[in-house]
Amino acid sequence: MHLSIKYGFAFLCVPKCASSSIESVLDPFSEVRFGGNPHLKHMNAKELNTVILSHIQSKIPDTKVEIFCVMRNPTDWVFSWYRFRKRDVLKNPNHPGAANYTGNITFNEFVSAYLNKDNRPSFADITTQRNFFLMPDTSLGVDYVFSMDRLDMVEEFISKKIGREIKLPVRNVSAESSYTLDKNLEERLYDFLRLDYDIFKQVSISGVLRKDERN
């Protein structure tokens, strides 16, 4: 999470949604930064609004901050986790993340484990995108949700906030690969992520979903 009182923005980092690239651009312009530990870097909208922003506004009442985040196609997001955990480094049984290695299973097996929400193995314990930017009552907890397919709009938004043109660098990009899912798993995944898909459909219309446009 990156926040600037001076420039009036807060970036809510949704994992696997270009967060490293965006953070690298925001670093010089942010007074508040949470990185490293994923529980801090990837705090959710409730934590950002009720803990961080509420504290800042209690000290500086006229603070105005617009929160933004990035979302990607929900199935692509799940696949990105699967691909990320296929990294060779996780083959080493002494690696702290070895239990999350997915190089020995198929994407179908990964999705099947992910859908077993009551007894997920650690390698498939990845929650959902909506858990990061929705409040407990399912209202939108950010002002803007940008599509990962329209990072040019993120560049434009940040540029307007800081008053200078920026370009996002390419960071932490895994080798491209395609995926296929059995029809039954595809349907089950869609049902499980239906709310994510509904939101992403709205995001995809214009490349950004604004808080006051949420259906």
Secondary structure by P-SEA (a helix, b strand, c coil): cccccccbbbbbbccccaaaaaaaaacccccccccccccccccccccccccaaaaaaaacccbbbbbbbccccaaaaaaaaaaaacccccccccccccccccccccaaaaaaaaaccccccccccccccccccccccccccccbbbbcccaaaaaaaaaaaacbbbbbccccccccccccccaaaaaaaaaaaaaaaaaaaaaaccccccccccc
